[in-house]
């Protein structure tokens, strides 16, 4: 059974949230992926999305002990996706884990009562989102195992080693 890879939170102001996490948790720096773009974006009903504004967000990641903390700021989102995600600032946004087989893990989640939300691909990164069903009160993000995801914590931990606390956000 896979364990958590990262926990994600939606925030209204990314820079302020990063500053607060650095100050209170002592973690950082955050590596930032601005205006995340997808090669493909397919809703659970099979609808292909080509409009980049459908889900325009910036994500910032930092090593937090053995896991990764993700803070995400939404710039624009289609109402259907905002509802499916349950975007709010007062709770966890999603939990993510890595799997070798997205289809098998997705089928396992569906059998547990979690409905698919969408699948995306960006380069070597392939992701599937599910609602939490009876398992969690928030979505689940599954990542297909591969170098970008499997090496993420090591890259973040390396950035944190010897970090002088000055540059809180570094662009990926």
N, C-alpha and C positions, 0 to 999 in steps of 0.2 A: 504494500500500500504506500503510495507516495505521500511524502510530508509536504508542508508548506514551503514554497519557494520565496514568496513575498506577500505582504499585506499592502493593500492600496487604500488610500483615502482621497476623496474629492475635497478640494479646498477652494475657497473663493478668491484667494490671493496667494499665488505660489511663492513669491519672494518673501512675503510675511510669514507664511507657514514654514518655509525652509529656515528662516531666521529663528523662529520660535523653537523648532526641533533641534537646531544646533545649540541654542542657548539652554534648553531644558534637558535634552537627552544626551548632549555632547557628541552627536554623530555628525559626520560630514567628511568630505564635501559631498554635495549632491551632483550627480551627473545628469544633465538635462537634455531631453530630446524634445525640441520645440516643434510645435505644429506637426505632430506625428502623421505621416502619410502612409497609406496602404496601397499595395499593388492590387489587391482584391479585397472586397468587403461584401459578404453575402449574408443576408438575413436568413433566419431559420425557415422562412417560407420559400426560399430560393431566390428572392429578389436580389439582383446585383446592384450595388450602390456605386455610382461613379462620381457623385458630387462630393468634393473634399469637405464641404461645410457640413455634411451630414453628421460628422463627428470630428470636429477640430479640437484637439486638446494638446496640452504640453504636459509631459511627465518628467518627474525628477526622482532619481533613485539614489539611495545611500545604503551602505552596509550597516546593519544594526545587529550586532552579535552574529549569530549564525544565519540570519535571514536578511532579506532586503526589504526596506521600507520604500514604498512608492507614494508620492504626492502628485496628484493630478489636478490641473486647472482646465476646465472646459471653456473653450472660447465660443463654440456654437455646437448645438446638438439637435437633431431631429427629435420631435416630441415622442415618437415611438420608441426610440432608443433611450431617451431620458427616463421614460416610464419603466422600460424593461430593466434598466440599470438601477432605478430607484435612487437617482443622484441626490445626495443630501450631504450636508456638512457636519452632521451631528453623530455620525456613526462610521463604521468601517465601510468602504466602498466595495471591496472584493477580497477574496483570498485566492491565491494562485498556486498551482503546483505544476510540475513537469512530468510528462509521460512520454514513453517511446511510441505509443500508439494512440493518437488522438481519437480515432474512431472507436476503439475498444473502451477507452476510458469514458468517452462520451456516452456510449451505450450503457455502461455501468451507472453513470449518473442519471440517465434517462430512466433506467430500471428502478432507481431509487426515488424517482419522482421529480427530478430536475429537468426543466424544459430548456431546449436550446434557444439561445438568443441570436447569435451570429457567429460566423467564422471570418477571419481575416488572414491575409498573408502580406508580408513585407520582406522582400529578399528571402533570406533563409529562416525567417521567423514565421511560424504558423501558430495561430491562436484560435481557440474556440471558447465562447462564453456561454454559460448556462445560468438560469436562475438558481437560487439556493434551494428551492423546493422545501422539503421537510428537514433538510440538513442544516441550512444556514438562513438567516434573515437578510442575506445579501448575495450578490452574484458570485459565481465561481469562474475563474479564468484558467483555462488549461493551455499550457505551452507544449508544443512538440519539442522533445529533446534535440538539441543541436548546439554547435559551438557558441552562437551568440548568447543563448540562455544559460547553458551549462557553465560558461566562463564568466557570467555576470558578477557573481558574488566575489570572485577572485579579483576582478578588475576594480570593483568598488572598494574592497578591502585594501588593495594596493594603493588606491588613491588616498585612503584614510591614513595609511602609515606615514608618519612624518608630516602630516598636514598641519600647517601653521595656523589654521582657523580663519584665514583671511578670505580667500575666494570661496564663498559659500556654494556658488553654483557654477559648474563648469560645463560648457556645451559638449555634447557627445560628438 
